[in-house]
Amino acid sequence: MSSMRNAIQRRNHRERAQPLERQKWGILEKHKDYSLRARDYNAKQARLKILREKAAERNPDEFYFGMMSSKTSRGGQIIADRGNKALSQDAVRLLKTQDAGYLRTMALVEGRKRRKLQAAVVMGEVGDRLSGGLSGGEKKIGGNHMVFVEGKEEQKAFDVQELSGAFGGDAKALGVKELHAEVETEDKGNAGKPVANRQSRKAIEKKQQAIKKEQAQRKKILRAQEARRKMLEVTMTRERELIMAERELELQRSRMGKTPTIGGTNKEGTKWKCRERKR
């Protein structure tokens, strides 16, 4: 009968949700949630009550001889022996061997990363030189600024340095070039009058947008190159530190052997060296 009773579909009793006007208070607390919260609160209050009683009944003249050898931290906690035992010299040498292996592995990883970054930096510099970005150690900004004039008189009177204020520096360094007006004379009516070949406004705007886009792309490439250089410096420093740490561990291991193969300095600052084999 129990199997038949379980086969019948029953209604799913859902928990009541938080009303819409009280949704800002979060999920509706159920009785089981309240029970857990109340149990935790009462347990904490009981512990606080016991501590208050101990503090009230404390004897300020209390003394026992264990206080002579025990130590306490600034927070009042007793500093006691945790039961840690000193490792033997052979165990320490084995642990240093494992540390040296880890340092060697990490140094190899950093070395591979360094070689990849060096190749990327070199290829980026070669690409810059081929594209004319870097030549002779000087930076160039791609694109030229063309200045249109009305005639030969205005062309002769035009000064390139007057335009430097608008660009925030030397106009020639920014690639400003004078446009030599191609003067042509009309056969009839206007003989002898110069007429400059002008480009349309849309063509000029299109050319300026192309120059800006090229400059933005150029700046993006330079920023990426600078980031790769910085990452290369960090990787080289990390690899150097790992190699030095590995060498130091190897020296420590060689000094800790039963027959040390290298000298050193003891705790008192006395220098010593291993006994050389007789010739």
C-alpha positions as a Markdown table, in Angstrom:
| # | Residue | x | y | z |
|---|---|---|---|---|
| 1 | Met | 0.0 | 0.0 | 0.0 |
| 2 | Ser | 2.9 | 2.3 | 0.7 |
| 3 | Ser | 4.1 | 2.0 | -2.9 |
| 4 | Met | 0.6 | 2.9 | -4.2 |
| 5 | Arg | 0.5 | 5.9 | -1.8 |
| 6 | Asn | 3.8 | 7.1 | -3.1 |
| 7 | Ala | 2.8 | 6.7 | -6.7 |
| 8 | Ile | 0.0 | 9.2 | -6.4 |
| 9 | Gln | 1.1 | 12.7 | -7.3 |
| 10 | Arg | 0.9 | 15.1 | -4.4 |
| 11 | Arg | 0.7 | 18.8 | -4.2 |
| 12 | Asn | 4.0 | 20.7 | -3.9 |
| 13 | His | 3.8 | 22.9 | -0.9 |
| 14 | Arg | 5.9 | 25.9 | -1.6 |
| 15 | Glu | 7.3 | 28.3 | 0.9 |
| 16 | Arg | 5.8 | 31.8 | 1.1 |
| 17 | Ala | 7.9 | 34.4 | -0.5 |
| 18 | Gln | 8.6 | 37.9 | 0.7 |
| 19 | Pro | 5.8 | 40.4 | -0.2 |
| 20 | Leu | 6.5 | 42.9 | -2.9 |
| 21 | Glu | 6.4 | 45.9 | -0.5 |
| 22 | Arg | 9.1 | 44.2 | 1.7 |
| 23 | Gln | 11.5 | 43.0 | -1.0 |
| 24 | Lys | 14.0 | 45.6 | 0.0 |
| 25 | Trp | 14.6 | 43.7 | 3.2 |
| 26 | Gly | 15.8 | 40.6 | 1.3 |
| 27 | Ile | 14.6 | 37.0 | 1.5 |
| 28 | Leu | 11.8 | 36.2 | 4.0 |
| 29 | Glu | 13.2 | 34.6 | 7.1 |
| 30 | Lys | 11.7 | 31.2 | 7.9 |
| 31 | His | 11.4 | 29.6 | 11.4 |
| 32 | Lys | 14.4 | 27.4 | 10.8 |
| 33 | Asp | 16.5 | 30.4 | 10.0 |
| 34 | Tyr | 15.3 | 32.2 | 13.1 |
| 35 | Ser | 16.1 | 29.1 | 15.2 |
| 36 | Leu | 19.7 | 29.0 | 14.0 |
| 37 | Arg | 20.2 | 32.7 | 14.5 |
| 38 | Ala | 18.6 | 32.5 | 18.0 |
| 39 | Arg | 20.7 | 29.5 | 19.0 |
| 40 | Asp | 23.9 | 31.2 | 17.9 |
| 41 | Tyr | 23.0 | 34.4 | 19.7 |
| 42 | Asn | 22.2 | 32.6 | 23.0 |
| 43 | Ala | 25.5 | 30.6 | 22.8 |
| 44 | Lys | 27.5 | 33.8 | 22.4 |
| 45 | Gln | 25.6 | 35.5 | 25.3 |
| 46 | Ala | 26.3 | 32.5 | 27.5 |
| 47 | Arg | 30.1 | 32.6 | 26.8 |
| 48 | Leu | 30.2 | 36.4 | 27.4 |
| 49 | Lys | 28.4 | 35.8 | 30.8 |
| 50 | Ile | 31.0 | 33.2 | 31.8 |
| 51 | Leu | 33.8 | 35.5 | 30.9 |
| 52 | Arg | 32.3 | 38.4 | 32.8 |
| 53 | Glu | 32.0 | 36.2 | 35.9 |
| 54 | Lys | 35.6 | 35.1 | 35.6 |
| 55 | Ala | 36.8 | 38.7 | 35.2 |
| 56 | Ala | 34.8 | 39.7 | 38.3 |
| 57 | Glu | 36.1 | 36.9 | 40.4 |
| 58 | Arg | 39.7 | 37.2 | 39.3 |
| 59 | Asn | 42.3 | 37.4 | 42.1 |
| 60 | Pro | 44.8 | 40.2 | 41.2 |
| 61 | Asp | 47.4 | 38.5 | 43.6 |
| 62 | Glu | 47.2 | 35.1 | 41.8 |
| 63 | Phe | 50.6 | 33.5 | 41.3 |
| 64 | Tyr | 52.0 | 30.1 | 40.4 |
| 65 | Phe | 55.5 | 29.2 | 39.4 |
| 66 | Gly | 54.6 | 28.4 | 35.8 |
| 67 | Met | 54.4 | 32.2 | 35.3 |
| 68 | Met | 58.2 | 32.4 | 35.7 |
| 69 | Ser | 59.0 | 30.4 | 32.6 |
| 70 | Ser | 55.9 | 31.2 | 30.4 |
| 71 | Lys | 55.7 | 34.1 | 28.0 |
| 72 | Thr | 52.8 | 36.1 | 26.7 |
| 73 | Ser | 52.3 | 38.2 | 23.6 |
| 74 | Arg | 51.1 | 41.7 | 23.5 |
| 75 | Gly | 47.6 | 40.5 | 23.1 |
| 76 | Gly | 47.8 | 38.5 | 26.3 |
| 77 | Gln | 48.1 | 35.1 | 24.6 |
| 78 | Ile | 50.4 | 32.5 | 26.2 |
| 79 | Ile | 53.3 | 31.6 | 24.0 |
| 80 | Ala | 54.0 | 27.9 | 24.5 |
| 81 | Asp | 55.8 | 25.2 | 22.7 |
| 82 | Arg | 53.8 | 23.8 | 19.8 |
| 83 | Gly | 55.6 | 20.4 | 19.9 |
| 84 | Asn | 57.7 | 21.1 | 16.7 |
| 85 | Lys | 60.8 | 19.0 | 16.6 |
| 86 | Ala | 64.0 | 20.1 | 14.9 |
| 87 | Leu | 64.7 | 18.3 | 11.7 |
| 88 | Ser | 67.9 | 16.3 | 11.2 |
| 89 | Gln | 70.7 | 17.6 | 8.9 |
| 90 | Asp | 70.0 | 14.9 | 6.3 |
| 91 | Ala | 66.3 | 15.9 | 6.2 |
| 92 | Val | 67.1 | 19.6 | 5.8 |
| 93 | Arg | 69.5 | 18.7 | 2.9 |
| 94 | Leu | 66.8 | 16.7 | 1.2 |
| 95 | Leu | 64.3 | 19.6 | 1.6 |
| 96 | Lys | 66.9 | 22.0 | 0.2 |
| 97 | Thr | 67.4 | 19.6 | -2.8 |
| 98 | Gln | 63.7 | 19.8 | -3.5 |
| 99 | Asp | 63.7 | 23.6 | -3.2 |
| 100 | Ala | 66.7 | 23.8 | -5.6 |
| 101 | Gly | 64.7 | 21.6 | -8.1 |
| 102 | Tyr | 61.7 | 23.9 | -7.9 |
| 103 | Leu | 63.9 | 27.0 | -8.4 |
| 104 | Arg | 65.6 | 25.3 | -11.4 |
| 105 | Thr | 62.2 | 24.5 | -13.0 |
| 106 | Met | 60.9 | 28.1 | -12.4 |
| 107 | Ala | 64.2 | 29.5 | -13.9 |
| 108 | Leu | 63.7 | 27.4 | -17.0 |
| 109 | Val | 60.1 | 28.6 | -17.3 |
| 110 | Glu | 61.2 | 32.3 | -17.0 |
| 111 | Gly | 64.0 | 31.7 | -19.5 |
| 112 | Arg | 61.5 | 30.4 | -22.1 |
| 113 | Lys | 59.3 | 33.4 | -21.4 |
| 114 | Arg | 62.3 | 35.8 | -21.7 |
| 115 | Arg | 63.3 | 34.3 | -25.1 |
| 116 | Lys | 59.8 | 34.7 | -26.5 |
| 117 | Leu | 59.6 | 38.3 | -25.3 |
| 118 | Gln | 63.1 | 39.1 | -26.7 |
| 119 | Ala | 62.0 | 37.7 | -30.1 |
| 120 | Ala | 58.8 | 39.8 | -30.0 |
| 121 | Val | 60.7 | 43.0 | -29.1 |
| 122 | Val | 63.3 | 42.4 | -31.9 |
| 123 | Met | 60.6 | 41.7 | -34.5 |
| 124 | Gly | 58.7 | 44.8 | -33.4 |
| 125 | Glu | 61.8 | 47.0 | -33.7 |
| 126 | Val | 62.6 | 45.6 | -37.2 |
| 127 | Gly | 59.0 | 46.2 | -38.2 |
| 128 | Asp | 59.3 | 49.8 | -37.0 |
| 129 | Arg | 62.4 | 50.4 | -39.0 |
| 130 | Leu | 60.9 | 48.8 | -42.2 |
| 131 | Ser | 57.8 | 50.9 | -41.9 |
| 132 | Gly | 59.8 | 54.1 | -41.3 |
| 133 | Gly | 58.7 | 54.5 | -37.7 |
| 134 | Leu | 62.2 | 54.3 | -36.3 |
| 135 | Ser | 65.2 | 55.4 | -38.3 |
| 136 | Gly | 68.5 | 56.5 | -36.8 |
| 137 | Gly | 67.1 | 56.5 | -33.3 |
| 138 | Glu | 64.6 | 59.3 | -34.1 |
| 139 | Lys | 60.8 | 58.9 | -33.8 |
| 140 | Lys | 58.7 | 59.8 | -36.7 |
| 141 | Ile | 54.9 | 60.4 | -36.8 |
| 142 | Gly | 53.3 | 58.9 | -39.8 |
| 143 | Gly | 51.4 | 61.1 | -42.2 |
| 144 | Asn | 52.0 | 64.6 | -43.6 |
| 145 | His | 50.1 | 67.8 | -43.1 |
| 146 | Met | 49.5 | 69.6 | -46.4 |
| 147 | Val | 48.9 | 73.3 | -46.5 |
| 148 | Phe | 47.0 | 74.8 | -49.4 |
| 149 | Val | 47.7 | 78.4 | -50.6 |
| 150 | Glu | 45.9 | 80.5 | -53.2 |
| 151 | Gly | 48.9 | 81.6 | -55.3 |
| 152 | Lys | 52.6 | 82.2 | -55.7 |
| 153 | Glu | 52.6 | 85.4 | -53.6 |
| 154 | Glu | 50.9 | 83.6 | -50.6 |
| 155 | Gln | 53.2 | 80.6 | -51.1 |
| 156 | Lys | 56.3 | 82.8 | -50.8 |
| 157 | Ala | 54.9 | 84.7 | -47.8 |
| 158 | Phe | 53.9 | 81.5 | -46.0 |
| 159 | Asp | 56.0 | 80.6 | -42.9 |
| 160 | Val | 56.1 | 77.0 | -41.7 |
| 161 | Gln | 57.1 | 77.9 | -38.2 |
| 162 | Glu | 53.9 | 80.0 | -37.7 |
| 163 | Leu | 52.0 | 76.7 | -37.8 |
| 164 | Ser | 54.1 | 75.2 | -35.0 |
| 165 | Gly | 52.0 | 76.7 | -32.2 |
| 166 | Ala | 48.9 | 74.9 | -33.5 |
| 167 | Phe | 50.8 | 71.5 | -33.3 |
| 168 | Gly | 52.5 | 72.1 | -30.0 |
| 169 | Gly | 56.1 | 71.9 | -31.3 |
| 170 | Asp | 58.2 | 72.2 | -34.4 |
| 171 | Ala | 56.1 | 72.0 | -37.5 |
| 172 | Lys | 58.8 | 70.4 | -39.6 |
| 173 | Ala | 59.3 | 67.7 | -37.0 |
| 174 | Leu | 55.6 | 66.9 | -37.2 |
| 175 | Gly | 55.8 | 66.4 | -41.0 |
| 176 | Val | 54.4 | 69.7 | -42.2 |
| 177 | Lys | 55.1 | 70.3 | -45.9 |
| 178 | Glu | 54.3 | 73.2 | -48.1 |
| 179 | Leu | 52.1 | 72.6 | -51.0 |
| 180 | His | 53.5 | 74.2 | -54.1 |
| 181 | Ala | 50.5 | 75.6 | -55.9 |
| 182 | Glu | 50.3 | 74.4 | -59.4 |
| 183 | Val | 49.5 | 77.6 | -61.2 |
| 184 | Glu | 47.9 | 77.4 | -64.6 |
| 185 | Thr | 46.7 | 80.2 | -66.8 |
| 186 | Glu | 43.5 | 80.3 | -68.7 |
| 187 | Asp | 43.6 | 80.6 | -72.5 |
| 188 | Lys | 40.7 | 83.1 | -72.8 |
| 189 | Gly | 39.5 | 85.9 | -70.7 |
| 190 | Asn | 41.7 | 85.5 | -67.6 |
| 191 | Ala | 45.1 | 85.3 | -69.1 |
| 192 | Gly | 47.9 | 85.8 | -66.5 |
| 193 | Lys | 45.7 | 85.1 | -63.4 |
| 194 | Pro | 46.9 | 82.2 | -61.2 |
| 195 | Val | 44.4 | 79.5 | -60.4 |
| 196 | Ala | 45.3 | 76.9 | -57.7 |
| 197 | Asn | 44.1 | 73.4 | -58.1 |
| 198 | Arg | 42.0 | 72.8 | -54.9 |
| 199 | Gln | 40.8 | 69.6 | -53.5 |
| 200 | Ser | 37.3 | 69.1 | -52.3 |
| 201 | Arg | 36.5 | 69.4 | -48.6 |
| 202 | Lys | 35.4 | 65.8 | -48.3 |
| 203 | Ala | 38.7 | 64.6 | -49.8 |
| 204 | Ile | 40.7 | 66.7 | -47.3 |
| 205 | Glu | 38.6 | 65.5 | -44.4 |
| 206 | Lys | 39.0 | 61.9 | -45.6 |
| 207 | Lys | 42.8 | 62.3 | -45.8 |
| 208 | Gln | 42.9 | 63.9 | -42.3 |
| 209 | Gln | 40.9 | 61.0 | -40.9 |
| 210 | Ala | 43.2 | 58.5 | -42.5 |
| 211 | Ile | 46.2 | 60.3 | -41.0 |
| 212 | Lys | 44.6 | 60.4 | -37.5 |
| 213 | Lys | 43.7 | 56.7 | -37.8 |
| 214 | Glu | 47.3 | 55.9 | -38.8 |
| 215 | Gln | 48.7 | 57.9 | -35.9 |
| 216 | Ala | 46.4 | 56.2 | -33.4 |
| 217 | Gln | 47.4 | 52.8 | -34.7 |
| 218 | Arg | 51.0 | 53.8 | -34.5 |
| 219 | Lys | 50.6 | 54.9 | -30.8 |
| 220 | Lys | 48.9 | 51.6 | -30.0 |
| 221 | Ile | 51.8 | 49.7 | -31.5 |
| 222 | Leu | 54.3 | 51.8 | -29.6 |
| 223 | Arg | 52.4 | 51.2 | -26.3 |
| 224 | Ala | 52.4 | 47.5 | -26.9 |
| 225 | Gln | 56.1 | 47.5 | -27.6 |
| 226 | Glu | 56.8 | 49.5 | -24.4 |
| 227 | Ala | 54.7 | 47.0 | -22.4 |
| 228 | Arg | 56.7 | 44.1 | -23.9 |
| 229 | Arg | 59.9 | 45.8 | -23.0 |
| 230 | Lys | 58.8 | 46.3 | -19.4 |
| 231 | Met | 57.7 | 42.7 | -19.2 |
| 232 | Leu | 61.0 | 41.6 | -20.6 |
| 233 | Glu | 62.9 | 43.6 | -17.9 |
| 234 | Val | 60.7 | 42.0 | -15.1 |
| 235 | Thr | 61.2 | 38.5 | -16.6 |
| 236 | Met | 65.0 | 39.0 | -16.8 |
| 237 | Thr | 65.2 | 40.2 | -13.2 |
| 238 | Arg | 63.1 | 37.3 | -11.9 |
| 239 | Glu | 65.2 | 34.8 | -13.8 |
| 240 | Arg | 68.4 | 36.3 | -12.4 |
| 241 | Glu | 67.0 | 36.1 | -8.9 |
| 242 | Leu | 65.9 | 32.5 | -9.3 |
| 243 | Ile | 69.4 | 31.5 | -10.6 |
| 244 | Met | 71.1 | 33.3 | -7.7 |
| 245 | Ala | 68.7 | 31.6 | -5.1 |
| 246 | Glu | 69.5 | 28.2 | -6.7 |
| 247 | Arg | 73.2 | 28.8 | -6.5 |
| 248 | Glu | 72.9 | 29.9 | -2.8 |
| 249 | Leu | 70.9 | 26.7 | -2.0 |
| 250 | Glu | 73.6 | 24.6 | -3.7 |
| 251 | Leu | 76.3 | 26.3 | -1.7 |
| 252 | Gln | 74.3 | 25.6 | 1.5 |
| 253 | Arg | 73.8 | 21.9 | 0.6 |
| 254 | Ser | 77.5 | 21.5 | -0.1 |
| 255 | Arg | 78.4 | 23.0 | 3.3 |
| 256 | Met | 75.9 | 20.7 | 5.1 |
| 257 | Gly | 77.4 | 17.5 | 3.8 |
| 258 | Lys | 79.4 | 15.1 | 6.0 |
| 259 | Thr | 82.5 | 16.0 | 3.9 |
| 260 | Pro | 81.9 | 19.6 | 2.9 |
| 261 | Thr | 83.5 | 20.6 | -0.4 |
| 262 | Ile | 83.3 | 24.4 | 0.2 |
| 263 | Gly | 84.1 | 26.7 | 3.1 |
| 264 | Gly | 82.0 | 29.3 | 4.7 |
| 265 | Thr | 81.4 | 31.4 | 7.8 |
| 266 | Asn | 79.9 | 30.0 | 11.1 |
| 267 | Lys | 77.5 | 31.8 | 13.5 |
| 268 | Glu | 80.3 | 33.5 | 15.4 |
| 269 | Gly | 81.6 | 35.0 | 12.2 |
| 270 | Thr | 84.7 | 32.8 | 11.9 |
| 271 | Lys | 85.7 | 31.9 | 8.4 |
| 272 | Trp | 86.6 | 28.3 | 7.7 |
| 273 | Lys | 87.5 | 26.2 | 4.7 |
| 274 | Cys | 87.4 | 22.5 | 4.0 |
| 275 | Arg | 90.5 | 20.4 | 4.3 |
| 276 | Glu | 92.3 | 19.9 | 1.1 |
| 277 | Arg | 93.3 | 16.4 | -0.1 |
| 278 | Lys | 97.0 | 15.7 | 0.2 |
| 279 | Arg | 98.9 | 15.7 | -3.0 |
